[in-house]
Amino acid sequence: MKLKATDVPTALKMLHKYASVALNGGRTIQFTLDPNVFGNNREVFVEFDEIHKMCELEPIAASSICVYIWHLYKECEASNILDRIRFVDPYLVSCDPSVDQNEQAGRLGQRLIGTKNNQLVMMPCNVGWHWILLVIDPHKETVYALDPLLDGTHVEDWKSMMTLAMKMFNMSIGTRGRKTPLWETINAPQQPDGAQCGFYVMRFMRDVFDNLVSDHSLPLATLFTGGCYSKKEIDEMRIEWAEFLSSIDD
């Protein structure tokens, strides 16, 4: 079902109108992330179709997740909490069995190395047409799983990779660590349909950020209490996404 025009935030509607002219001819919005965002160089390409999906609340790709992460990175920088959050490139790892899991575990391990005590690593994961968020606390050897479908099946493919990555991290700090990291499933808000998982994962990251900049940070298990996000909460994030992408393409 298509959204009515009144259901699309103004900032996103204006971006869509611009993109329908500027990008329909084949041009993409292309930008290079600050290498500090993911610890590596990343070129991101956003096509008109992806902007349209943001308007229609349809399934979104990793490029949209990257745009929002860069926005959050700049928010972390402005709030002076970069020592509390680190992001993993959603293109970096995959649960695709055809991809070398040891190689991916090595990449993830490198991203964990150098994290500070109480620093959380946010890792958006695509598990085959579905997004989840893993929040890793390397020094506590704990992985928090936030799944907007919460059926318990979407984290299994990541456990062996996470175990290898955590061993790599423990070696870097000179400790043996646990045999396997602890996994905690968070009672995250649940998407109302089969399309909004990417939006929910971005909102999860926003909530973790907001919690860290507050005067009293809550445990994730207390911060998230299930239910469903309101349209206003999803729109707040969509507006941020549209305004940030518009500023990149200026």
C-alpha positions, 0 to 999 in steps of 0.5 A, spaced: 500 500 500 502 506 498 503 512 503 498 518 502 502 524 501 501 527 508 504 521 511 511 522 508 515 528 512 516 534 509 524 533 509 523 527 505 518 529 501 522 534 498 528 530 497 524 525 493 522 531 489 529 533 488 531 526 487 526 524 482 528 529 477 536 529 479 537 521 479 532 518 475 536 519 469 541 514 472 545 519 477 546 517 484 548 521 490 555 518 491 559 520 497 565 517 501 565 516 509 570 519 513 574 513 514 573 514 522 566 512 521 568 504 520 575 504 520 576 503 513 574 507 506 567 506 504 564 509 498 556 509 498 551 510 493 544 512 494 539 511 488 533 514 487 529 507 488 532 507 495 529 514 497 523 512 494 523 506 499 524 511 505 518 515 503 514 508 502 517 505 508 519 499 504 525 494 505 531 498 505 538 497 503 545 497 506 546 504 503 541 507 507 543 504 514 550 507 512 547 514 511 544 514 518 550 511 521 554 517 518 549 522 521 549 518 528 557 518 528 557 526 527 552 526 533 556 522 537 562 527 535 558 533 537 556 530 543 563 528 545 561 520 546 565 517 540 569 513 546 562 510 548 560 508 541 563 504 535 560 502 528 561 496 524 560 497 516 554 493 514 557 491 508 563 488 512 560 482 514 554 477 512 551 471 514 551 468 507 555 461 507 558 462 501 562 468 504 569 465 508 566 466 515 574 466 518 575 472 513 569 476 516 571 474 523 578 477 522 575 483 519 570 484 525 575 482 530 579 488 527 574 492 529 573 490 536 580 491 537 582 498 541 575 499 544 575 502 551 571 499 557 564 500 556 564 502 549 559 499 545 560 496 538 553 497 534 553 492 528 547 492 523 546 485 520 542 483 514 540 476 515 537 475 508 532 480 507 531 482 514 535 487 518 537 486 526 542 489 530 547 486 534 550 491 540 557 488 542 560 490 549 567 487 548 570 488 555 564 484 558 564 479 552 557 480 551 552 481 545 546 484 545 541 482 540 535 486 538 531 483 532 524 487 530 521 480 529 524 477 535 523 469 533 530 467 535 532 464 529 536 470 526 542 470 531 545 463 530 549 464 524 553 470 527 555 466 533 561 462 531 563 468 527 562 472 533 566 467 538 572 467 533 572 475 533 572 475 540 578 471 541 581 475 536 580 481 541 581 477 547 588 476 544 589 483 543 588 485 550 592 479 553 586 475 556 584 468 555 576 470 556 570 466 555 569 460 551 564 463 547 561 470 548 554 471 552 548 472 548 542 476 551 536 477 547 533 484 548 525 485 548 526 490 542 520 494 539 517 489 534 516 491 527 508 492 525 509 489 518 514 485 513 518 491 511 520 496 516 526 492 519 531 497 517 527 503 519 527 499 526 534 497 526 536 505 525 531 507 531 534 502 535 541 505 534 538 512 535 535 510 542 542 507 544 545 513 542 540 517 546 541 513 552 548 514 552 548 522 552 543 522 557 545 523 564 543 516 567 545 511 562 540 505 562 542 498 561 539 495 554 534 490 557 531 496 561 531 501 555 527 497 550 521 494 553 518 491 547 511 494 544 512 498 537 515 504 535 510 510 534 509 513 527 512 519 530 518 515 532 520 512 526 518 519 522 523 523 527 529 518 524 526 519 517 527 526 517 534 526 520 536 521 514 533 526 509 536 532 512 543 529 512 543 526 505 540 532 503 546 536 506 551 531 503 549 532 496 549 540 497 
